Amino acid sequence: MTLTSSDGATGYILGHSSEELERLNEQARLIGAFTRRFFEEAGVATGMRVLDVGCGAGDVSLLARELVGPAGQVIGFDRSEAGVVTARSRANAQGFANVSFHVGDPSEVTFEVPFDAVIGRYVLMFQPDPATMLRRLSKQVRSGGLVVFHEVNCDDARSLPSVKTYDQCWRWLISAMRGADTNLGTKFPEVFLKAGLPAPMMRLEALIGGGTKSTKPIELIVGLISTMLPEIEKMGIATGAKIDIATLASRMQKEAVERSAVLIGRSEISAWCRVP
């Protein structure tokens, strides 16, 4: 999720601090089941050789390893050395000899053996030209192999009836993530076709909860706001005092309970196809 374009343009704006790597781990806890279902439905299965693009701290790679099993192989790439170091440590701690991690851009690497699948989560949204990247990555996949990506549509996040603080947080986040396409998930057909691939199959899921059971959507947005807080303040979107990160989650929860509201997270969208 930290890859950049081949011309060196910065792609991932959330940074690579230890706090951000921890947030990614918490995010994986919240949405990991979605990614698993996306990959399983697409056909990622036992024995496959899989390339994970923008592996970060290894959450998606380790999930893929569960699907391919000991007979398969997972190779993760990321431009963040800190992320790769963390991913390697996690794989080594679990004794996974068939998972490896590398610093760099796999679209610019020559592999002797093509992959059965290329996968990624929250990668294309940070690319200046996602179709070009996807075209290059698809060349690493054998004919009949899979291209599977998981992206988002943040505009779908909302509350009913409106929980003001929750809805405001999503507006702040979208404004702060300038340069990232926070609605990339709804553009999959266009991106796949421009990349020279068939029109993809697609699937959508989302975090949702009501009243006292709305903690998961709240945890997701609070984690993102916490990471983006310096940028939000720098851009003049909101002050730290107004956001009050220490009480943000409890205030949203209180509003949700008072209004008996349903909180809906961003749409988690997958797209997949087989390479001709």
Secondary structure, 3 states (H helix, E strand, C coil): CCCCCCCCCCCCCCCCCHHHHHHHHHHHHHHHHHHHHHHHHHCCCCCCEEEEECCCCCHHHHHHHHHHCCCCEEEEEECCHHHHHHHHHHHHHCCCCCEEEEECCHHHCCCCCCEEEEEEECCHHHCCCHHHHHHHHHCCEEEEEEEEEEEEEHHHCEEECCCHHHHHHHHHHHHHCCCCCCCHHHHHHHHHHHCCCCCCEEEEECCEEEHHHCHHHHHHHHHHHHHHHHHHHHCCCCCHHHHCHHHHHHHHHHHHHHCCCEEECCEEEEEEEECC
